[in-house]
Amino acid sequence: MTTVCGQCVLSMLLIAARAAGSSSISTILNGIFPHCRSKYICSSVMVEMDLMRKIGWVWLLALPGMVLAQRVSWTNYTTNQTLPANVTYGVIQSRDGHIWVATEEGLCFFNGYEFVRPVDTSFWNGAEAFMPVEDPQGRIWFARIDGSLWYVLRDTVRPFPYQNRIEPFCRRYQLPQDIQTDADGSLWLAYNTLGFVHIYPDGSFQVVQSSSGGAFAYAEVNGRITAVVVIAPPEQLPSSLASSIAICRNHHLEYSNALPARPGVHPPWRGFWKLRNGDILHAYKGTYYLLRADSVVWQVRLGYHANHAVQTAEGALLLTVPTNPTPGLYYFASIEDLKRNRGLNLLPGHFVTDIAVDSQGGWWATTHHAGLFYCKNPKLEVFDRSHGLPSDEITSLSYDGGKRLFVGFRPAAIVAVHVENLQITPLPVPPLSSRDVEALLFEPQQQRLWCASPLYYYQGGRHWQPAHLFGMSSLVGSKSISLGPRSGRLWCASSRGLFEVDTRRGWAYHHGQMGEAQLYYSRTFDVVESATGDVWVTNREGLRLWRRGDGQRLPGKSREKKDVSLRFQARSLCVIFDGLLAIGLRNGGVLIRHPNGHTTHLTQANGLVSAFTTRLRTGAGKAFYVCSSNGLSRLELLPEGDWSVRVLTHRAGLPSQQVSDVLEAGGYLWIATNKGLVRLRDMPPLAQMPSPQIKRLLVNNTPLPIPPLGLFPHDANTLLLQFHSLHYPSEGRITYRYRLLGVLDSSFTVSTNREVLLANLAPGRYTFEVQAQDDAGTWSLPTRWSFRIRPPWWQTIGFWTLLGLATVLILTLGYRWRLRQIQQQMAVREKIRQLEISALRAQINPHFIFNCLSSIQHFIAENDSASATYYLACFARLVRLALHSSVDGRHALSEEVEMLHSYLSLEQLRFQKRFDFRILVDPTLSADDILLPPLLVQPFVENALLHGLHNKTDGLVEVAFTLDGAFLVVAVTDNGPGVREANASRHAYKSLGMMLTQRRLAMLSEETDLDARRENLTHSDGSVAGLRVTIRIPLSHKAEP
């Protein structure tokens, strides 16, 4: 008792004498309590004093009526994060997911990584942009300071094509108050004091204005409200500028009697907004009216006016207030809260100009001075030191099952938080040996709050009482505390082993002293008692069942050797439900042990945010939580037996990834982090990561639009693709994996880069595939883009097809040409044969034969047997050679000479030797090797005899064979009258053999105009000496054997 009372007195003295130094206080204490355990008391008080000095005396002396102010977590984007300007006027989200922001220096869009300005080559580049809005075609419209309209198409700013139609309105009314786009692509412009201008897609327009006095008019365009102050023309103005409410329907204003006429005010002090249920919220000079069916349902006076209002999917209302004295973003949880003026200013002191809710539930707020604000998870509230807590680092949580939540901090401090009204009550700090409150546990039976380390308990407003070892004055060191549901006792794990605490008496029992040395000296990480009374312990040796539910104590019995926990160090424990035990493994995820001994191992592959677990906590139903340094995981057993994993990380709004503790209290989930206390209704639902978008394509370093199916020439084979996933909570920290289908190695590449270079691609078809990964490790649906690199023309199928066809055609034509050539050659040979036969018949005609036979008969009659015999021999020789050559088609030059000699000899005898003949062969000629057609020269010789030597008694015929290159030259010469004198005779008779010979020469030379060359021979005095016929025959030799 002395220790307890002394501690109470010392605490009061410490507060009263806080200005004194630590040494003087120690001296006073030693003097007051000389017989007590002053050393221990003074040491405890010194520790308490040091901790109080660290966390501040002002906070410890604060009244318990302090209330936590609700706050959502914001991310602020300014010019430091590539925003063009800190003065921002409007924000929208386009259908493709990008966030468009109108700033003082133009329009830009945000892709989760940086702000990008569309290409603007106009004079107004960099000028202010106002009122961004998207039309059904995906174009982003906005207005300039001069009232001109512009739109963005394919990342390029373009002017409104019918700008001349609205120039009169721009000159008179300047900037429109609002811009809306209709479903048919037409535009609605709201001009203050004029009314509405409806511009159709073809450029025609219609003006809607008042004709009977002033009115606050609004029109619903494509589900959105646009409002203006409409004033009648000057000649129709009443004496008082009173304004009522008018609704634009079918291009006419219909006046409503819902509200009485009121004096007109400046545009920022009035507005109309449509709610989700179809009601209209109307603001007028700080008073808000709920209109339904042209009737006022209720009204409330707030004192400030919003220029924009947005209702979320949950029914909450957001009002932007850009003017003094109370600027900011006001949040009302429901319309009923607005009616009762129960709102919160989430951005106090900021001149908020616009607000937008994106498709992922995030809030985007523009301000007139501080850039753009983004709230990832509006359902998540963060409380830290700026809200009245003693520290940002929260280490432990506990719940009394009613209205109080107990929070432990680093440096050591403890507060109680009312879970409904958020009122905080600071509690005195026990003299802990550690810098922080390592563990808190509220024990409901004795209504005591237990704290470690060492182990203290707090009850009923009294000061902290230490827990002692049974029969000793030693304190109990503890790292974790758990309450046994069956025994009702506390179980403490410490660096010295396992402790069991009697919660009523405050005595602790150190298990392991009675012969269990392995537990006494073993560091114990965690201990938990199941509903059946089994006590499970984790220590350096793994998971152990220390005591069964029937009270049987086991000497540190280890579990089955096949447990996964034996491969990883088991740390934290948690009893889930129905006897299931969750075991947190160091760098091994979570092991779930079933009552039958079977286990289920869950790791990051199953969706856990980290393999390192720091603490496990039981949740409602069949769920439990896993704390880690990478965020929080919630695991729930599904009816089909699988485990569902939901995660909460910095991407979802946590101020820090380091989660120390978690529990469910008062219908909320409370999370302890090292950057504040987090409260939210529930874990965010499983939302799939958006599929990446391919936003830019460079081919050979040249930007090109991205076609649905790319088709590129063979030399445009180096592609650079840039992509991103529009997941704004990730703040640009997204992991991608991509691959190229169509190559040999089509495996995935995992990277955080947002671009990939595909260099020197071979001709072919390819598909680029990319995915993004969420916190649970799940990959998004793939984005695929197919393209084809065309081969060069000489590698195309068409080319090879044409080449094949051309080859077949050439071969066919060649074959046909060769066939025709062979046929022609055969026909030529046949004609030659026929001509040779004809020549033979023409030369050895019956008349010649008759003459020969008559001459032979004459020689026989004259009894000149020698001449008859010679004549008959020559005639037989000539006939034999002619018949032989006509069969072979060609014969040797020697045979031709022999035939000519036989022929001339016969003719010489017949003409009684009135002429002489000579046959000359060039010695360089090989008469036996040279071939020529038979009977080719004989007709020319016959012609010389018949026409050249006619009536001549001293005639001479000379036949000469010479060589001229590739031709055999035959010259037939006679000493007759020549061509001129023989002309009459030549025309009178044309030898059939001569004609046949000329045709044979033409076919042999493949020329149809080939003829023998004739020339007269002259004497020196110019007289005719004879005629020479020269024949050129293509040279041909016998084939070598």
NORNOR-V546123 format. One line per field, one symbol per residue. ss: DSSP state (H for helix, E for strand, C for the rest). psi: psi as a letter, one per 20 degrees, with the letter a starting at -180 (. if undefined). burial: + if it has 16 or more other C-alpha atoms within 10 Angstrom, else -. A space follows every 50 residues. Layout:
BEGIN
ss = ???
psi = ???
burial = ???
END
This chain:
BEGIN
ss = CHHHHHHHHHHHHHHHCCCCCHHHHHHHHHHHCCCCCHHHHHHHHHHHHH HHHHHCHHHHCCCCCCECCCCECCEEECHHHCCCCCCEEEEEECCCCCEE EEECCEEEEECCCCEECCECCCCCCCCCCEEEEECCCCCEEEECCCCCEE EEECCEEEECCCHHHHHHHHHHHCCCCEEEECCCCCEEEEECCCEEEEEC CCCCEEEECCCCCEEEEEEEECCEEEEEEECCCHHHCCCCCEEEEEEEEC CEEEEECCCCCEECCCHHHEEEEECCCCCEEEEECCEEEEEECCEEEEEE ECCCCCCEEEECCCCCEEEEECCCCCCEEEEECCHHHHHCCCCEECCCCC CEEEEEECCCCCEEEEECCCCEEEECCCCCEEECHHHCCCCCEEEEEEEC CCCEEEEEEECCEEEEEECCCCEEEEECCCCCCCCECCEEEEECCCCEEE EECCCEEECCCCCCEECEECCCCCECCCCEEEECCCCCCEEEEECCEEEE EECCCCEEEEECCCCCHHHHCCCEEEEEECCCCCEEEEECCEEEEEECCC CCEEEEEECCCCCHHHCCEEEEEEECCCCCEEEEEECCEEEEECCCCCEE EECHHHCCCCCCCCEEEECCCCEEEEEECCEEEEEEECCCCCEEEEEECH HHCCCCCCEEEEEEECCEEEEEECCEEEEECCCCCCCCCCCCEEEEEEEC CEEECCCCEEEECCCCCCEEEEEECCCHHHCCCCEEEEEEECCCCCCCEE ECCCEEEECCCCCEEEEEEEEEECCCCCECCCEEEEEEECCCHHHCHHHH HHHHHHHHHHHHHHHHHHHHHHHHHHHHHHHHHHHHHHHHHHHCCHHHHH HHHHHHHHHHHCCCHHHHHHHHHHHHHHHHHHHHHHHHCCEEHHHHHHHH HHHHHHHHHHCCCCEEEEEEECCCCCCCCEEECCCCCHHHHHHHHHHHCC CCCCEEEEEEEEEECCEEEEEEEECCCHHHHCHHHHHHCCCHHHHHHHHH HHHHHCCCCCCCEEEEEECCCCCEEEEEEEEEEECEECCCC
psi = hgggghhgghgghhghkiiqrhghhhggghhhmhirmhggghgghggggg hhhgiphgghjqqjjppppqprpqpppahhkjphqioqhqprprhjiqop pprikaqrqpjigrpppqpojrhjpirqqqmqqprhjjqoqrqrhjiqqr qpplkppqqphlhhhjhhhghgicpqhqpqprhjirqppoppifbqoopr hjiqrpporqjlrqqoqqqooliqppqropprqhijprhplqpapqpopl kqppqqjhqrqqqqrqgijqrppprhjiqppppolipppopplkqogrqq ohiqpqiqppprhiiqppppojqrimraoppphrhhhghjlmrqoimpip nphrqqprijjqpppqrjhjbpppogniippppbhijiqhrhophqqqpj ieippppqrprpqpqpppigjkpqoqqqpqmqirirohqqppohgilqpq qqqaprqppkirrppqpqqpjrjqroqqhqpqpohghjqqppprijbpqp pohghjqqpopihmjmhhhgjpppgqqqprhiipopppahjbpqohprhj ippqmlpqaqiiphhiiqppfqqppfqkjpppppqokjcppopqhjiqqp ppahhiiqiqipphqpqqaqclqrqoqrjjappppppqhiirpppqqoah hjipiqhoohrqrppkjrpppprjkrpppqgrqqqopqpqqqpoiqppol kppqqoqhoqoqrhimjopopprqpmnhhikjmppqprropirgnkrqpp riqjqppoqlpqpapqoppqqqpahjjpqrqqpqpqrpoqrrhijqhggh ghggggggggggggghggghgggggghggggggghggghghhgmrhgggg gghggghghghjkmhgggggghgggggggghghghhghhqrqhhhggggg ggghgghhghjkkirrqpoppphipnhihpqqqqkhhghhghhhghhhjp kpilqpppoporpncjqpppooprkaiagghjgghhhhpophhgghgghg hghhikpijpqqpqqqpqahjiqpiapppppoppppqqqq.
burial = --+--++--++--+----------++--++--+----+--++-++++++- ++--+----+-----++++-++++-+++----++++++++++++--++++ +++++++++++++-++++-+-----+-++++++++---+++++++-++++ ++--+-++-+-----+--++--++++++++++--+++++++++++++++- --+----+++--+++++++++---++++++++--------++++++++-- --+-++-+---+-+--+++++++++----++++++-+++++--+-+--+- ++-+++++++++---++++++++--++++++++++--++---+++++-++ ++++++++--++++++++-+++++++++++++++--++++++++++++++ ---++++++++++++++++--++++++++++++--++++++++----+++ ++++++++----+++++++-----++++++++++---+++++++-+++++ +++--+++++-+------++-++++++++++-+++++++-++++++++-- ----++-+----++++--+++++++++--+++++++-++++++-----+- ++++--+++++++++++++--+++++++++++++++------+-++++++ ++++++++++++++++-+++++++++++++--+-----++++++--+++- -------------+++++++++++++++++++-++++++++--------- ---++-----+++--+++++++++++--+++++++++++++--------- ---------------------------++-+++-++++++-+++------ -++-++--+-------++--++-++--++-++--++--++++++++++++ ++++++++++---++-+---+-----+-+++++++++++++++++-+++- ----+++++++++----++++++++++++--+--------+-++-+++++ +-++-----++--+-++------++++++++++--+-----
END
